[in-house]
Amino acid sequence: MYNPKALCSAPWARRFGFAGWGELPWATKTTELALSSSFSRAVYSQIEEIGWEHLVKVAEDLSFVTFRVIDKKERVHELEILLDKSYPNCPPSVSADVPYIFDLEWSTNSRLSDVVKQFRQHLEKLQQFWSTLEEIDQSLWISDSAQLHRATPYRHINIGNDCSVILLIHASDPRSLPECHFMGSDEQVNLLRDKWRRNCKRWTKDKLFTENLANVLEVDLPGPPGIEKNDQQIECGICYSQFLPIDDELGGESGGKTDYTCENSTCSKAFHSVCLRDWLRSITTTRQSFDVLFGNCPYCSDPVAVKIGTRT
């Protein structure tokens, strides 16, 4: 049996400039393959530990993995974890649709499940922030609402008389007095600024955000513009969009709205059938009978069934 270190110390090796095992070309390739194989096994094992049903996507080279995480208010979040080839010696990077990211605590013994656990703890800290934003969105007239994301800490609110205010809500203390910027005619803006300076001490954390805002501005804030129930569009619980993209590959489903609703009355999440089909296909527990896929709702785990169908 050959000894690589002995080979490197041989006279011919020194003559050709090989100073050590790491400089032998076949040794370098072998080492890279071994490290790559070890890296892949570790990542796949740790995905299994979290659960494949929580996996949204993964890069072919395992440079990143994305998990779906549901918080206690049933809000769905996606956590993207970027992995270096030296993982776990090098800590991963994380990104998510949150107002600020958490400081990852990491050691060489840490695992992907530890990242997900820390992300869940971070989500707990942001519950009041999102609840406050939802209160605002449901009670007031919000401009540019389609452009908002969970990481967005501001709201552009119509307050009447052709005036509006942009409020910056503090993610770490969402019930506190926000920063503001008024928009409108000079006369109206000056009037609103005077009210804000005069009344800002009325703001108290034990009141609803919308109630505080009305008290400080001394106005009756307009609610959301009326929408006929039949015209309301519901976002898909998987792709988070109201409509599918316009794409020839989607055939008759191109540009379609949500068309499947979970039958569990306490859930009632809506989906595009094509999104639900693709999601069910990614889950190992999904069963197929003829042209129907049977599985579980990604939110409440109640049974769901969707036809495979053909795209025309």
PyMOL commands that set and color helices and strands:
alter all, ss='L'
color gray80, all
select helices_A, chain A and resi 4-9+11-15+21-23+25-50+52-54+112-125+127-139+145-147+186-202+209-217+229-231+248-253+273-281
alter helices_A, ss='H'
color red, helices_A
select strands_A, chain A and resi 55-58+64-70+76-82+93-96+154-160+163-168+179-183+260-261+270-271+287-289+292-296+303-307
alter strands_A, ss='S'
color yellow, strands_A
deselect
rebuild
show_as cartoon
